[in-house]
Every structure is written in C-alpha cells, then in structure tokens.
C-alpha cells in the first residue's frame, strides 16, 4: 500500500509503497487513544519505514540531514 506523509524536516510530501494494510494504518491513527506502539502495529517494517510513518522523513532525507 502506498503511504504518503509530509516530512517534518523539509515539509516535502513523500510516498513510499510498503507492505502494510489499511487496518494497520487505522490502528496507527488511533494509537494516541489506545497507547499502542508503532513497533506493535507494524512489526515487519524496518525502523526506517516506521520512522517514515511517524514523521514523514525518508531514509535518504534522514541520512542527508544527520550524517
């Protein structure tokens, strides 16, 4: 599924196609109410892709900013 986020670093819109479901994204949207961790919702994603879901920062953008 394609996931689009706005980077908290650059303000740019990024889209990444990743192996997540609509149900997982709905759980993510409700995490403030449920207290569920992003690692629990997306256990099969890398930490870089979980970071993208949280902040919109792509792995490339992260590397370029925090060399």
C-alpha angles and dihedrals in degrees: 000000000000113000120196124196138165112239114243088210103049105012089234122139114240131183125199126182107225141164100262133121132231088245092056091051090049090051089049091053090054096045094107089060096041101035090227116158122236088235090059094048095046105027094157097052123095118249088251093058092045088052089052091053091049100043110009089240111139121218090248093050090048092052093047093049100042104034 
